[in-house]
Amino acid sequence: MGYLIRATRDLNESSLMGIDINAANLSFCREHRVYDKLLKHSLPTLPLKDKSVDFLMCTEVIEHLTKKEGLKLLSEIDRVCKGRVIVTTPNIFFKNPPGEKGDVHRSTWSASDFSKYGYRVYGLGLRMPILVSDPFLKIKQALYYFFTPVSYFIPEIGGFLLCVKDHG
């Protein structure tokens, strides 16, 4: 996301900061000079001053925290952000295959979870598992594509949630 922002926006008076716990992700971003500043830090706390961020994106992160940690993260986001916040998350629980120790999903978030905290919530796609090995993959991808205009307005049926909150 940082690369897309850098490539499509005038950042003359701004800087991009990336926060991640994964050293490989940070190394990649450092090598490709995506961000102006990188921090290795684990969530749910944010090592930033109150109301010091104009725009904050938290993409595909909150589901890797427990529900309690996720609520703490949302509070931290409110504390540090003085502008727009965008949070994205799957609207379905993805269980890791047996033996895989990668990025484990620890919670599922609903549109109503975010609405309670003042977010406007939009849906993307259709709420169903889509796995590369699925024999119906192409059909599911087509349904995902065609249902996005509907799930945008009815996020409960979306495969992913796009949550937006404006501070100030």
C-alpha positions in Angstrom: 0.0 0.0 0.0 2.8 2.4 0.8 4.2 2.0 -2.7 0.8 2.8 -4.3 0.5 5.9 -2.1 4.1 7.0 -3.0 3.5 6.3 -6.7 0.2 8.1 -7.0 0.3 11.0 -4.5 2.3 14.2 -4.1 4.1 13.7 -0.8 6.2 16.8 -0.7 5.1 17.8 2.7 4.4 14.3 4.0 6.3 11.2 5.0 5.3 7.6 4.9 6.0 5.4 7.9 5.6 1.6 8.0 5.2 -0.5 11.1 5.7 -4.2 11.0 6.9 -7.0 13.3 8.2 -9.1 10.4 11.9 -8.5 9.7 11.6 -9.8 6.1 8.8 -7.3 5.3 10.8 -4.5 6.8 13.9 -5.5 4.8 11.9 -5.6 1.6 10.5 -2.1 2.2 13.9 -0.8 3.2 15.5 -2.3 0.0 12.8 -0.8 -2.2 12.7 2.5 -0.4 8.9 2.4 0.0 8.7 4.3 3.3 10.6 7.2 4.7 10.7 5.6 8.1 10.3 2.0 9.2 9.6 0.7 12.7 9.8 -2.9 14.0 7.1 -3.0 16.6 4.4 -5.4 17.7 0.8 -4.4 18.1 -1.7 -3.6 19.6 0.2 -0.5 20.9 1.5 2.1 18.6 4.8 3.9 19.3 3.5 7.3 18.2 2.4 10.5 19.9 -1.2 11.5 20.4 -2.8 12.9 17.3 0.5 12.8 15.3 -0.8 11.0 12.2 -2.8 12.5 9.4 -3.7 9.3 7.6 -3.4 5.8 8.9 -3.9 2.5 7.0 -4.2 -0.8 8.8 -4.5 -3.5 6.1 -5.0 -7.1 6.9 -3.7 -6.8 10.4 -6.4 -6.7 13.0 -7.5 -10.3 12.3 -4.0 -11.5 13.5 -4.8 -10.2 17.0 -7.2 -11.5 19.6 -10.4 -9.6 19.8 -9.2 -7.9 23.0 -5.9 -6.9 21.4 -7.8 -5.7 18.3 -10.0 -3.4 20.4 -6.9 -2.1 22.0 -5.5 -1.4 18.5 -8.6 0.5 17.5 -8.2 2.6 20.7 -4.6 3.3 19.8 -5.5 4.3 16.3 -8.0 6.8 17.7 -5.3 8.1 20.0 -2.7 8.7 17.4 -4.7 9.7 14.3 -6.1 13.2 13.7 -7.3 12.5 10.2 -8.6 9.6 8.2 -8.2 5.9 9.1 -8.7 2.9 6.8 -8.9 -0.6 8.2 -9.3 -3.6 6.0 -9.9 -7.2 7.2 -11.4 -10.4 5.9 -15.1 -10.9 6.8 -14.5 -14.6 7.2 -12.1 -16.6 9.4 -9.2 -18.2 7.5 -7.8 -21.2 9.3 -4.2 -22.0 8.6 -3.6 -25.4 7.0 -2.3 -28.1 9.4 1.4 -27.6 10.0 1.6 -24.1 8.7 2.9 -21.6 11.3 2.6 -18.4 9.2 0.4 -15.5 9.9 -2.4 -17.0 12.1 -5.8 -15.4 12.2 -6.9 -15.1 15.8 -10.2 -13.2 15.4 -13.0 -12.4 13.0 -14.4 -8.9 12.7 -17.9 -8.0 11.5 -19.3 -4.8 10.0 -21.2 -4.2 13.2 -17.9 -4.4 15.3 -16.5 -1.5 13.3 -19.8 0.5 13.2 -19.9 0.4 17.0 -16.5 2.3 17.0 -17.7 5.0 14.5 -16.4 3.5 11.2 -18.3 3.6 8.0 -18.1 0.0 6.6 -18.1 -1.2 3.0 -17.9 -4.7 1.7 -15.8 -6.2 -1.1 -16.6 -9.4 -2.9 -18.7 -12.2 -1.4 -18.3 -13.9 2.0 -17.0 -17.4 1.1 -13.7 -19.2 1.3 -11.6 -18.9 -1.8 -8.7 -21.3 -1.9 -6.3 -21.8 -4.8 -6.9 -25.6 -4.7 -10.7 -25.2 -4.9 -12.1 -26.9 -8.0 -14.7 -24.1 -8.2 -12.1 -21.3 -7.9 -13.0 -19.6 -11.2 -16.7 -19.6 -10.4 -16.1 -18.3 -6.9 -13.8 -15.5 -8.2 -16.5 -14.5 -10.7 -19.1 -14.4 -7.9 -16.7 -12.4 -5.8 -16.3 -9.9 -8.6 -20.0 -9.6 -9.5 -21.2 -9.3 -5.9 -18.8 -6.4 -5.0 -21.3 -3.7 -6.0 -23.9 -5.3 -3.7 -21.6 -6.0 -0.8 -20.3 -2.4 -1.0 -23.7 -1.3 0.4 -24.4 -4.5 2.4 -21.0 -5.2 3.9 -22.3 -8.2 6.0 -22.2 -10.3 2.8 -18.7 -9.1 1.7 -15.6 -11.2 1.7 -13.6 -8.3 3.0 -14.5 -5.2 5.0 -13.2 -1.7 4.2 -13.7 0.4 7.3 -13.3 4.2 7.2 -13.2 6.7 10.1 -12.5 10.4 10.0 -11.2 12.2 13.1 -11.3 15.9 13.5 
